[in-house]
Amino acid sequence: MARPSSVSTRSRAACSSCGGIFDYAGKVEKLDELDAATGDPTFWDDAARAQAATREQAQLKHVIGELDGAGRTIEDARALYELGREVEDEPTLREAWTNIEHAEALIAKLEFRRMLSGEHDPKHAIMSINAGAGGVDSQDWAEMLMRMYMRWGERMGFGVKLMDVQEAEQAGIRSAELVFEGDYAYGYLRSEIGVHRLVRISPFDANARRQTSFTSVMVTPDIGAEDDIEIEVDVGDLRVDKYRAGGKGGQHVNKTDSAVRLTHLPTGIVVACQAERSQHKNYDKAMHMLKARLWDLERRKREAKLSELRGEERAIEWGSQIRSYVLQPYRQVNDHRTGLKLGNVDAVLDGDLEPLIEAFLLGKGSPSAASDDEV
């Protein structure tokens, strides 16, 4: 049980955070301005400007709502604490302390989110998972990663949609496309871009030998539906394939050729969607995914050009894994960018990625000295 002064001090500090570092008054003022602007009859004359304003309006409402909720929790806890101290009721004091800790956890989450300040960080995210070197083990590893990220998305409260999955012949998947819908989905998931390595005793090897498998993860912001992002796609540059959606069987398999695959011939980028029963809807969503991939391609070209002008060397190659998941001969997840090592591999594979993501985004630790020779 905390001393009375401790509870009071913590509640005051939490209240100060709510109104101070988050610029609560400034956010409310900006929201009032946007509310007034949307009431102007000429507001929708400029569709791109209007859409940008309404997105900002929705984000501000969400953040202000979270800050208001934290503030109410703090004030309720303070009142409950005063009541418990007055009547000398220990269970009431414990409840007040629990409420303060809940509010502090929410504020810590909001403080961390302030680091996601990139232009596209607040957007939804599109993730592509592709099996690489390692044969059937790599395909099984790709399916394990797909499950891991879907579990993480559910833990975080994101809407997770499996847009397309190409199943492998023997086990696992060759590729998958997922969309994570929610505020700052891209800001979080950009930490996962790269090659992920799995080391384990292969369940597909009759001699039970250790196998190393690689799977790549690509993440782009979902910018395909935004009019203020100019990504032009010439339909003459597309090859459109329509096919019957696959799956595990039963009601999840369409009886018509509703799935759509788009191949952008100039770049070779391929996207597919079979999430909807309507071919038209699958085409629209596949187009959004293609625009996001084209945007990311242009971004990487610009970064490469800047690096060339600066005289920097950047190794972007297959095998330069960002993280290793070792199940044999020991159990450990090792992030090679931050040096963070976790022993509870099962929890990570079940979607507990917060420590790894936060360490990367906060820039904690130093590059790991671990190499492939470790195992």
Stockholm file with secondary structure:
# STOCKHOLM 1.0

chainA/1-375         MARPSSVSTRSRAACSSCGGIFDYAGKVEKLDELDAATGDPTFWDDAARAQAATREQAQLKHVIGELDGAGRTIEDARALYELGREVEDEPTLREAWTNIEHAEALIAKLEFRRMLSGEHDPKHAIMSINAGAGGVDSQDWAEMLMRMYMRWGERMGFGVKLMDVQEAEQAGIRSAELVFEGDYAYGYLRSEIGVHRLVRISPFDANARRQTSFTSVMVTPDIGAEDDIEIEVDVGDLRVDKYRAGGKGGQHVNKTDSAVRLTHLPTGIVVACQAERSQHKNYDKAMHMLKARLWDLERRKREAKLSELRGEERAIEWGSQIRSYVLQPYRQVNDHRTGLKLGNVDAVLDGDLEPLIEAFLLGKGSPSAASDDEV
#=GR chainA/1-375 SS CCCHHHHHHHHHHHHHHHHTTTTHHHHHHHHHHHHHHHTSTTGGGSHHHHHHHHHHHHHHHHHHHHHHHHHHHHHHHHHHHHHHHHHTCHHHHHHHHHHHHHHHHHHHHHHHHTTCCSTTTTSCEEEEEEECSSHHHHHHHHHHHHHHHHHHHHHHTCEEEEEEEEECSSSSEEEEEEEEESTTHHHHHGGGCEEEEEEEECTTCTTCCEEEEEEEEEEEECCTTCTTSCCCCCGGGEEEEEECCCSSSGGGSCSSSCEEEEEETTTTEEEEECSSSCHHHHHHHHHHHHHHHHHHHHHHHHHHHHHHHHTCCCCCCTTCEEEEEECSSSCEEEETTTCCEESCHHHHHTTCCHHHHHHHHHTCSCCCCCCGGGC
#=GC SS_cons         CCCHHHHHHHHHHHHHHHHTTTTHHHHHHHHHHHHHHHTSTTGGGSHHHHHHHHHHHHHHHHHHHHHHHHHHHHHHHHHHHHHHHHHTCHHHHHHHHHHHHHHHHHHHHHHHHTTCCSTTTTSCEEEEEEECSSHHHHHHHHHHHHHHHHHHHHHHTCEEEEEEEEECSSSSEEEEEEEEESTTHHHHHGGGCEEEEEEEECTTCTTCCEEEEEEEEEEEECCTTCTTSCCCCCGGGEEEEEECCCSSSGGGSCSSSCEEEEEETTTTEEEEECSSSCHHHHHHHHHHHHHHHHHHHHHHHHHHHHHHHHTCCCCCCTTCEEEEEECSSSCEEEETTTCCEESCHHHHHTTCCHHHHHHHHHTCSCCCCCCGGGC
//
